[in-house]
Amino acid sequence: MSRGYERSLRPCLTAASIRLATGDHLEPSVVGGPLGANLAILARVPKAPRPSWFYFVVAALSWPVLKTVFRHRAAGADNVPRQGGLVLAANHSSNFDPWPLGIPLFPRRFLRFMAKSELFWFPLGRIITAGGAFPVRRGERDDEAIATAVALCRAGHAVVMFPEGTRRQKGLRKKREARWHTGAARIALESGVPLVPAGITGTDRIARFAPLRVRYGPAVEVEDLSGLSLADSAQIATDRLQSAIAELEASLA
């Protein structure tokens, strides 16, 4: 890079850094090029992986309810890194799954998760956003949601993924069969963060006050996949993840 070009670019980069740090809006055209293309994603990423006041209040108030009413127990929380980005992937039986999954890690980890875009209507959208959610379009490839998740992981957040894609054991209105997707592995591989499996039981019987159990496992091994294409490495990592989650879930039975 020539010194003249570097000097001309420096004010734009400085402005970008300041505005991103303070939360001000920044148009990608201010910077331009590949950096400008990524600013639209990075501008939506919180400057620090700390919970919102809503997340903090809900977690603090619900902790005693989970522990007493639902006899919530968790094991293997030490397998979840205390700092840095990660993808936390689990089986999916209920919309309540993020609740028992996140409480054992509170307050040291603020979980971010994808929620179907249909839920982001006012005022519900603001509530679930404060709870850590960001939208995803189900039933189609959503590169924007994947890019947002990668940016969050790189910024040090813990992103929750349910590779089955949809809940199990739905009623007659179920339109999509649960099948394993490679998105969780792809996000972990692209962002260079650990892919941590978890098993959950009891959330499908929460109306009957079934005991809630969670077990976190060691990160899935992916270092040997570095020489493969992203598609191939993501598929192999997903197969390993599926096996790890099945073992964790079976251990809670």
Secondary structure, DSSP 4 states (H G I P E B T S, - for coil): --HHHHHHHHHHHHHHHHHHHHT----GGGT-HHHHHHHHHHTTS-SS----HHHHHHHHHHHHHHHHTS--EEE-GGGS-SSS-EEEEE--S-TTTHHHHHGGGTTT--EEEEEEGGG--TTHHHHHHHTTEEEE-TTS--HHHHHHHHHHHHTT-EEEE-TT-S-SS--TT--S-----SHHHHHHHHHT--EEEEEEESGGGGGGTPPPEEEE-PPPP-GGGTTS-HHHHHHHHHHHHHHHHHHHHHHT-
